[in-house]
Amino acid sequence: MNNILVINGSPKGKNSITLHTCLFLEKKFPGYKFNYLDAGQRIKVLEKDFSPALEAIREAEKRIGPKSNSFK
């Protein structure tokens, strides 16, 4: 199964266009596993401990988010 990580950088969190677009894609492509990292709203937590986010990034086969090409 393709593991996709969506890095949501929007401070709007659950109201962001990025999230709603990816939720649509998740329904459209049931063969893919979508995981979500809400970086925009959790930035202070991630600044203190980035290890869970780093693990999610490393485990993902594909990434969607701000400047996705920087995570090659």
N, C-alpha and C positions, 0 to 999 in steps of 0.2 A: 504494500500500500504506500502511496506517495504521501510523505509527511511534509505538510506546508505550515510554516510559521508566519503568522500575520503580526507584524510589529506595528501597533497602532500608536503613532506619535501624537495624535490629537489630544488636547486637553479636554475635549468634549466627551471622551470615553465612549459610553454606550450610545451617545447621540451622534457620533462621528459618521461622516459619509464613508470613510474607509471601512469601518466596521460593518456598516449595512451592506456595502458592496460585496465584501468578503462573505458575509452571511448568505447573501444571494448565491454567490459562487459555490459555497459549501452545499447548498441545496441542489444546485444545478449539476454538480459533479460529486455524487455520493461515493465514488471510488477513491476519493482523496480524503486524508485525515487532516483537518485544520486545527491548529493550536493558536491561541491568541496571547500576545504579550502586550498588555496595556501600559506601554512605556510613558505615554503622555501624562496620565493621571498618577502614575506610581513612580515618578522620577526621583522623588526624595528617598523612597524605599530602595530603589535600585542604586542610588548613589552610595548608600550604606552597605548594601550587599548585592553585588551584581552576579554572583555565582549561579543562582537559578536561571537568570536570563541567559547567561553565557552557555549553560548546559542546553537550554532550549534551542539556542542558535546553532550549536554544534550538532544536535540531533536532527535538525530539520534538513530535508533534502532540497527544499525550495523555500525562499523567503520572499514575503511581500511587505513592503514598508518604505519608509523614507530612505532614498539612496540605496536600494537593495543591492546594487552592484558593489557596494563597499564591503559586503560580507562574503565575498568570494572564497 
